[in-house]
Amino acid sequence: MTREPHEQALVDQALVEEATKKSGLIWVKGASAPAARALWHVWHEGAACLVGDGPGEQPLPGLADGGSAEVTVRSKDKGGRLVSWTARVVQLAPGTEAWDAAVADLKGKRLNAPDGEAMTGRWAAECRVLRLEPTGGTSPLPDGSLAEAPLPSPATTREAIPAGLPRLLLRKRRRK
């Protein structure tokens, strides 16, 4: 089925919006970033809004005001790639109406904030709030997986527990 260009643009816009709204994470690669990074977001007034680059918040490498980014949205239930789209990066200034509206939505989705209700003040003073505004159609999905090695991190995996530990724990419970 062939669609007119304006019909295809509307279909692409709807796909980007619905997929991004429903996904908890998006993969974002800024113009100068070495690799795409998984970021939490909220969909607000036609754009994906992010907060980061501050203490205790997600890093936003390669995302500069006025720059561009490639956004890949995954399926929430299967985890597979649904759609990729290009975005214009817009940094919102604290105290503006747009910043207040975006932060109100972001605040509701922020899990495990260390400072609770004071987080919006911290965001205004120490973080960046960005809008990723779709700039057009969708990008074709690649043929391969595009899997990359994980980024370096100080985090480690848990080591296996000693083989005798379960017996020791059970023995203590029996004595009581």
Order of alpha helices (4+ residues) and beta strands (2+ residues): alpha-beta-beta-beta-beta-beta-beta-alpha-alpha-beta-alpha
